[in-house]
Amino acid sequence: MSKRLAAVAVAAAISALSIAAAQGQAAFRTFTDAQGRFTLQHPGDWPVDPLPGSNEANLGVVIGIADAECKVIALKSEQSVGKPVEAVRRAYSTSIGDAAWKTKADGYNVWGRRGTVNLVSVDTSGFWPVQAADFTTDDGKPGYARMHARPGVEVWMFCSSFDNRDRKATFDRIFTSFAGTNDAALQAEAATAAANAAAAAPAAPPPAEEQKKKRR
């Protein structure tokens, strides 16, 4: 092999290793809630640490690096424990509002309790409504938040960067990867309840014209 061809081969090998390393860094891994209630995906090189002050009713973790992080808190919801799936979906199908978001963010010391709510919304395009909020953090950077509700639990997620890099696409991927571990069973339960309700519904009265014929 000529020196030129050898140099080309070495350069190609280095390039392949660089691409592989970049892909490895970009790979996402699965995080599973300690109580087995939900999973989500996060960058593989972002470690997961317990959130200070966590307990069984407020189980939280911090997923991130020096320049960015997401705080994820699973809050036990006494209001929805044991409630029918459809009742839970209806309860969260409208926006919870600015005040609720601000209270939760400050309660978990997100952004030093100095975050400002800019926009709130709720996405009802999927089976489960997803609450959303955009913040300005305590250092003036964009902050993003989501809340996923299931019977007996609310999962609050707050993400932001500390440097000037735009990581919104990464945060969105984390948000949309959320899945309740019992979602399939809960959706089946909702479908069965809806079918039973439809079967038990009283038959519609005959049209007025039919009633007239019966009187003749």
C-alpha positions, 0 to 999 in steps of 0.5 A: 500500500502506498503512503498516500493510500495508507494516509487515506485509510487512517483518516477514514478510520479516524473519521469513522471512530469520530462518527461512532463516538458522536453517535454514542454520545447522542444515543438515548437511554431509558429511565424507569421510575423507582416505583415502576409507574413510567419511563422516559428517554434521555441522552445517554451521557446525562447522569440521573441523580436523586432530587434533594428532598425526595420522598415516597409521595414526591419522588424526584430525579435530576437528569443532566450535565453541567450545562443543562438539566431536567428535573422530573418529579412524580407527585402522588395525587390523592384526587385521582387515586382509584378514579376511572380513566375517563374521569382523569382524562377529563380533569386534565383536558383543560389548562391548569393555568399560570398560577399552578405552574408557578406554584409547582416550579417554586415548590420544587425550587426550580430556577431558584423560585424566580422563573416566570411563566410565559405561556401555558397550554394543554395538548389533547391530541393523544389519548392522555392530555399533556399540560405544557408551559414555557418559562423564562428562567432566573438567569433569563434563559428559556425554560420548558415544562410538561406535566403528565397525569395518570390515575394516582400520580402527576409527573412534572418535568422542568428542563432548561440550559445554563449556557447559551446552547439551544437544546429545545429539540433534546428537551422535546424528545425527553418530553415526548418519550414519556410513557406510563407503564400501565398505559395499555391496560388503562386504555383498554379499561377505558374502552371497556367502560365506554362499551359497557356504558353504551350498552347500558344506555336506554334505547332512543325513543321512536321518531314522532312519525312512528309514534303516530302510526302506532296510535292509529 
